[in-house]
């Protein structure tokens, strides 16, 4: 039952051709969601048809802590497990998490941070000047640091808030190693908390009913936690959004 003071979390359904809708529906029905109120953006009718195929329709219809908002129309015969313009249009993704300047580390692009130019000059010609300019603007950042050690330096280090990776796989290696099903993407630089599962559309298993919802649940909990923290520290209502 939603209480008047509950802060609902906005959740977008993700690409309807992938596993986003499936894990969304499973997460909404999970006991781990507890009393988190949710506003779901997508195609409610289409989502309920997916819920029916998963045996979750009745539980969702009786949950008055969920508000369904029609923000798109999923084509009736949308093909699963493949990218499409129609699916992409249905995906409408939406930081002040710390309340202070974050302490950052920048990963290098080349092995061993370029070894003074022996393995590439991007660190010398591009990255180091950017770090120097950022430091001059008051940003707390160090680097570029060799990618094979920068994450170890940040792990369990209360003096470091984030590592800036230069490309997708570089940043996802440590996350998927340490918590494949529990990783959460948190979008920085927004005036509200925005989280999403740390995986893609998984077209290879879309429509099979076997996708795990653990990462979306972790994203919901992170959004709830950080919006509460933001509200407490800034004396205002916390706002949050989650993309499945």
C-alpha positions in Angstrom: 0.0 0.0 0.0 1.4 3.4 -1.0 1.6 5.9 1.8 1.1 9.7 1.1 4.8 10.4 1.9 6.2 7.7 -0.4 8.5 9.0 -3.1 7.8 7.0 -6.2 10.6 5.9 -8.5 10.1 6.4 -12.2 11.0 3.4 -14.3 11.2 3.2 -18.0 10.7 -0.3 -19.6 13.8 -0.3 -21.8 13.8 -1.7 -25.3 10.7 -3.8 -25.7 12.6 -6.2 -28.0 15.0 -7.1 -25.3 14.8 -8.3 -21.7 14.0 -4.9 -20.2 10.2 -5.5 -19.9 10.7 -9.0 -18.5 13.0 -8.0 -15.7 10.9 -4.9 -15.0 7.8 -7.1 -14.4 9.7 -9.6 -12.4 11.3 -6.9 -10.3 8.0 -5.2 -9.6 6.6 -8.6 -8.3 9.7 -9.4 -6.2 9.5 -9.3 -2.5 12.8 -7.4 -2.5 11.0 -4.4 -4.0 9.1 -4.2 -0.7 7.2 -1.0 -0.4 9.0 1.0 -3.1 6.4 2.9 -5.0 6.9 3.0 -8.8 5.8 5.0 -11.8 6.3 2.8 -14.9 6.7 4.6 -18.2 6.0 2.6 -21.4 3.1 0.9 -23.0 0.9 -0.4 -20.1 -1.3 -2.6 -22.3 1.6 -4.2 -24.0 3.4 -4.7 -20.6 0.3 -6.4 -19.1 0.3 -8.8 -22.0 3.9 -9.7 -21.3 2.9 -10.0 -17.6 0.2 -12.5 -18.5 2.6 -14.7 -20.4 4.8 -14.7 -17.3 1.9 -15.4 -14.9 2.3 -12.1 -13.2 -0.7 -10.1 -14.4 -2.9 -10.6 -11.4 -0.2 -9.6 -8.9 0.5 -6.4 -10.8 -3.1 -5.4 -11.3 -3.6 -5.6 -7.5 -0.5 -3.5 -6.6 -1.7 0.0 -6.0 1.8 1.2 -5.3 2.4 1.0 -9.1 1.3 3.8 -11.4 1.3 3.0 -15.2 1.9 5.8 -17.6 1.6 5.4 -21.4 4.6 7.1 -22.9 4.8 5.1 -26.1 3.0 2.5 -28.2 4.8 -0.8 -28.9 3.9 -2.2 -32.3 1.7 -5.3 -31.9 4.0 -7.4 -34.0 7.4 -6.0 -32.8 10.0 -8.6 -33.5 11.9 -9.7 -30.4 15.7 -10.1 -30.1 16.6 -7.5 -32.7 17.3 -3.8 -32.7 14.8 -1.6 -34.5 13.9 2.1 -34.7 10.4 1.4 -33.2 12.0 -0.5 -30.2 14.6 2.3 -29.7 11.9 4.9 -29.6 10.2 3.0 -26.7 13.3 2.7 -24.6 12.8 7.6 -23.2 15.8 7.4 -20.7 15.7 10.2 -18.3 24.6 14.2 -9.7 24.0 15.3 -6.9 24.6 12.1 -5.0 27.5 13.1 -2.8 26.7 16.7 -1.9 30.4 17.6 -2.5 33.0 17.5 -5.1 33.8 13.9 -6.1 37.3 12.6 -6.1 38.0 11.0 -9.5 40.6 8.8 -11.2 41.1 8.8 -15.0 42.0 5.5 -16.6 44.6 5.7 -19.4 43.9 4.6 -23.0 47.1 2.7 -23.8 48.8 -0.1 -21.9 51.0 1.2 -19.0 49.5 4.6 -19.6 51.6 4.8 -22.8 55.0 4.3 -21.2 56.0 8.0 -21.8 54.9 7.7 -25.5 56.4 4.3 -26.3 52.9 2.7 -26.6 51.0 5.7 -27.8 50.9 9.4 -27.3 47.2 9.9 -26.3 48.1 10.2 -22.6 50.7 12.9 -23.4 48.9 14.9 -26.0 45.2 14.5 -25.0 44.6 13.1 -21.5 47.2 14.8 -19.4 46.3 18.3 -20.7 42.6 17.6 -20.0 43.4 16.5 -16.5 45.5 19.6 -15.9 42.7 21.8 -17.2 40.1 20.1 -15.0 42.3 20.5 -12.0 42.7 24.2 -12.7 38.9 24.4 -12.6 38.9 22.9 -9.2 37.9 19.3 -10.2 39.5 16.7 -8.0 41.0 14.3 -10.5 44.2 12.3 -11.0 45.5 10.5 -14.1 45.8 9.2 -16.6 46.6 6.0 -14.7 47.3 2.6 -16.1 44.0 0.7 -16.5 45.4 -2.5 -15.0 45.8 -0.9 -11.6 43.5 2.1 -11.5 40.4 0.1 -10.4 42.4 -1.7 -7.7 43.4 1.7 -6.3 39.7 2.8 -6.2 38.3 -0.4 -4.8 37.2 0.0 -1.1 39.0 3.4 -1.0 36.8 6.0 0.8 39.0 8.7 -0.7 38.0 7.8 -4.3 34.4 8.2 -5.6 34.7 7.1 -9.2 36.9 6.0 -12.0 36.5 7.5 -15.4 36.9 4.8 -18.0 37.6 5.7 -21.6 35.5 3.1 -23.2 32.7 0.7 -22.3 34.6 -2.6 -21.9 37.4 -0.9 -19.9 34.9 0.2 -17.2 32.7 -2.9 -17.3 35.5 -5.5 -16.7 35.8 -4.9 -13.0 32.1 -4.4 -12.4 31.1 -7.6 -14.1 33.9 -9.5 -12.4 32.8 -8.3 -8.9 29.0 -8.4 -9.4 27.7 -9.7 -12.7 24.1 -9.6 -11.6 24.3 -6.8 -9.1 26.0 -4.0 -11.1 24.1 -0.7 -11.4 24.7 2.1 -13.8 24.2 5.5 -12.2 24.2 8.4 -14.7 26.1 11.4 -13.3 25.6 15.0 -14.0 21.8 15.0 -13.7 19.6 17.0 -11.2 18.0 13.8 -10.1 19.1 10.2 -9.5 19.0 8.0 -12.6 20.0 4.4 -12.5 19.8 1.4 -14.8 20.8 -2.3 -14.8 24.4 -2.9 -15.8 23.6 -5.0 -18.8 22.1 -4.6 -22.2 19.0 -5.8 -24.0 20.2 -9.4 -24.1 18.4 -10.1 -27.4 19.7 -13.7 -27.3 17.3 -14.6 -24.4 14.5 -12.1 -25.0 11.1 -13.7 -24.8 12.3 -16.9 -23.2 11.3 -16.0 -19.6 14.7 -16.8 -18.2 16.2 -13.3 -17.7 17.3 -12.5 -14.1 15.9 -9.4 -12.5 18.7 -9.0 -9.9 20.4 -6.1 -11.6 17.2 -4.1 -12.0 16.3 -4.7 -8.3 19.8 -3.4 -7.4 19.1 -0.4 -9.6 15.8 0.2 -7.8 17.5 0.0 -4.4 20.3 2.3 -5.5 17.8 4.9 -6.8 15.8 4.7 -3.6 18.9 4.9 -1.4 20.5 7.9 -3.2 17.3 9.8 -3.6 16.7 9.5 0.2 20.3 10.6 0.8 19.9 13.6 -1.6 16.6 14.6 0.1 18.2 14.4 3.5 21.4 16.3 2.6 19.7 19.0 0.5 16.5 19.4 2.5 14.2 18.7 -0.5 12.3 15.8 -2.0 14.6 13.3 -3.7 13.8 12.5 -7.3 14.8 9.3 -9.0 14.4 7.4 -12.2 15.3 3.9 -13.3 15.6 2.4 -16.8 15.1 -1.3 -17.2 
